Amino acid sequence: MSKLKIAIQKKGRLSEKSFNLLKECGIKFSYSDRRLKTEAKNFPVEILFLRDDDIPQYVEEQVADIGILGLNEVLEKDKNVEVVKNLGFAACRMCLAIPKAMDYSGIDFFNNKKIATSYPNILSKFLNENNLNTEIETIGGSVEIAPSIGLSTGIFDIVSTGSTLITNGLKEVKTVLESEAVLISNKNISAEKLDILQKLIFRIDAVKNASNNKYILLNAPNTAIDEIRKCIPGMKSPTILPLMNEGWSSIHSVVKEDEFWEVIDKLTELGAEGILVIPIEKMILNS
């Protein structure tokens, strides 16, 4: 049986989260710093540990069938690959930044100036779209130091918290791209490997759905059930079980993580009591 070859970052901000995602999908594998590849023990995948900026090329050339990396690297390398899934972790933004003492009046500020970056292709496309005559200084790392040593007026780089910019006396002035981890695939993947990929995506969806939702149990007076059902409809409808105390029921449902506290406030206003919130390990939604 064929094995699906998946490339993930060997070291760096995406590696640990990529490892964890595969393990949460029930895929068991061993890893050490010295190994460049390994095979899963219970799922037909072979895992390659690579530099993230090499992954698009390896996927395009079918050395790997799929890969996990940041959308920013996919767009920068501009290889013939397909983004098949946004993974929802390792979120960051790609921003233009300048020394904090400078006044910024808008994107035209960068006309006839120089910007230092490790992402010249993404930056060049943005500059062309905005008809800016800006020189790009391509450097491999330590981009934040460029303005202070006179190499450039501003920089274009990845920003997560912004603390590195502040430490180097810089301020964000324009977000060019929102990025996150994505799953990419070779466009000519075989039918057999595509079947394995679809099974993997099914598991990823179950993990993501679980992380985005909470299981909730509560007791409520029967007179409030109709209103509570509107607050917590669940996947189809909540489970409602009568309690021994007449006039009361136990209600079980699922609540979205980003709506959780609003829902809790409404439930308490409606008379809900004994509210329990339980993490969900996996959540499978059939379309």
N, C-alpha and C positions, 0 to 999 in steps of 0.2 A: 504493500500500500504506500502511495506517495505521502510525503510529509510536507506540510506547509512550512516554508522557511520565513521566519519573522525576524527582522532586524530591530534591535533596540539599542539605545545609547549605553555604552559601556560604563561611562562615568558622567557625572554632572547632574543638573537639576531634574532631568527627566528619568534618570535611570531607576532610582528607588521606587518612584511612583509607577513606572512601567512594570517593574518586577512585581509590585504589590497587586496591580491590576490582573496580571496573569495568574497569580496565586489565588486571588479572590474568585477567579473564573474556574478554580479547581484544577489548574494545570500545575503539576508537580515537576520540578526540575532542580538540579544542583547548579551552584555558581561559585566561582572563585575569581579573584582579580587576574589570575594568569590564564584563564580559559577564554577563548575567543568564540566558542560555540558549545552548545549542549543540546541534548535531546530530552524532550519531556517524557516522563515515565508512563503517563496515563492518557495522553492525547497526541494525535499525529502531527506534532510540530517540532521543528528544529529551530533553536534560538541562536542568532548571531549577535555578538556584542561588538558594536562598531562606534566610530565617531558619528555624532548626529549629522554633521554636514556631509558625510559620505553616504548616508542612508538613501537619499533620493536617487543617486547614481546607481547604487547597487540594486535598488528596486526596479529602476528603468531597464537595467541590463539583465534582469532576471537572476542575478546572483541570490537575491532575496525576493520572495513573492510579495511580502507586505512589510511595513515598517511603522514604528511608533516614533514620532518626533514632533517638534513644534511647527505650527503652520508657517511661522516666519522662515524657517529653514527650507520648507517646501517651496515657498514663493521666491526666496532668494536664489535657490539652485535652478528653478524653472525647468525641471526635467519632465519627461513625458510619463507622468504617473497620475493616478486618480486618488483624490481624497474621498474615502468611503465612510468615514465616521469621525465626528468631533467627539473627543473623549472627556471634555469637561474638567481637566485638571491642568496644572502648570500654566495658569492664565498669566499673561503679561501684556504689555503694550509696547509698541515701538514709537518712540517720541523724538521730536526735535527739541534740543535744549541749548541754552545759551548762558553765559555768565550772569549771575543774579543781579549784578549792578547795571546791566544793559537794559534799556527801554525797548519793549517789543510792541510794534504797532500793527502787526499782522504778518501774513505769510510773505508779503513782498519785502519784509526785512531781510530775507536771505538772498535777494537779487544781487548779483555781482559780489557775492561773498563765498567763503569756502566752508564746507561741512566735512568733518571727519566721521568715518563710519566703517564698520565691518560688514555692512549690508548695502553695497553700492547699487545692486540691481533694483531692490525695492525702492531705495531713495531716488535713483535715476528716473524710475517710472513716475514717482510722485512729483518730482520737479518738472518733468515734461508735461504732465497733466495740468500743472499750474503755470506753465509757460515761464518758468524761472530760469534765468541764466546764472546758474550756481556751479561752482567748481566742487568736485567730490574728491576728498583725500581718503583713499582706502588704506586702512591699517588693520592689523591682525588682532589687536587687543589693547587694553588700557585706553579705550577711546576717551574716557572722561578727562584725561590729562591734556588732551590736544589744545583746548583754548588757552590754558594757563601757560603753556610753553610757546604760544604763538603759531602753532601749526594750523589752526583753523579758528573761525569766528564762533562756530557752534558744532554740535555733534548730533548724530542720529544713532540711537542705540536702544536696546531692550531695557525696559523699566518694569520692575515688579513693585517695590515699595517706594522707590524714589530716594531712599536714604543715601545711596552711593552718589547720586547727583548732588545732594545737599552737602555731603562731606567734601566734595570737590568744587564747591562754590557755584553750582549750576542750578538752573530752574527749567522745568518743563514749559514749553510754549505751544506745542502742537502735537497731538496724537495722530499718527499716520495710519497705524494698523493695530487692531486688537488680535492677539494671538492666543492659542492654547494648544495642548497636545492633540494630535490627530492621527488617525490610522490611514496610511496610504497603501495603494495596491498597484502592482503592475497591470497595465491595461490588457495584456494578453494572457492572463492567468488561465491555466487549464480548467476544464470542467470539474475534474476530480478535486483539484485544490480549491476551486471556488466553493465547492460543497463544504470543505473543511472550514474555509473562511466564514461562510454563513453560519455554521455552528458556533464558531468563535464569537461572532458578532451577537448571536443569540445570548450567549453567556455574558458578554459585556453589557448588553442591554439590561439583563437581569440584575447585574451588580449596580449599574448606574441608577436604575429605577429604585433599588433598595436605598441607596445613599441619598436620594432626593425625596424620600418619604419616611414617615413614622407611623407605626401602628398604635392606635389609641383605643383605650377602653375607659368607659365611664358609666356611672349610674345617673339616671335622670327620671323625673316624674313623667308619667305617660302623657300628661297634658302638654309637655314641651317637645315631644318626639318629632312632630311635623316640622317645627322650626329647627330643631337640631339636625334633622336629615338634610336640610338646605345648607347647613354649615359644613357637614361632613358626609357628602354623598358616597364616598368610597369609590372603588373601581366600577361597580355597577350600582350597589346600594349598600347601606350599612347592615350589619347583622344585629338584630334586636331580639333579646331574650328576656322573658319575664323573670322578675325577682320574687322571692318568697314574700317580701313586703308588698302588700296589695297597692296597686297604683304606681309601681316603679318598675323600670326595666334596665337591663344592662345593654349598652350599645357599643359595638366594636366597629372600627372603620380605619381608614388610612387618610393621613393628612400630609399635604406637601410641606416639605421642610421650609420653603420660603414664605409660606402662609401660616406657619405653626402658631406664632404668638397671637396673631389676630384672631385665629380660630379659637384658641384657648380663652381669650377675653370674652368672645361671644358666647361660648359654652357656659362659662361661669355666670354670665348675666342671665342665661336661660335656666339656671338652677341645676346645672350638672354638678355632680359630686364624685369624689373618689377617682379623679382622673389619673389614669396610668398611661405612660408613654413608653413604648418599647421600640428599640432599633430593629430594623428589618435586615436580615442577612442577604436574602435574594428575593427579587420580586419579578414574576413572569407575567407579562401582559400578552394575551392572545388577541391579535387584531381580527 
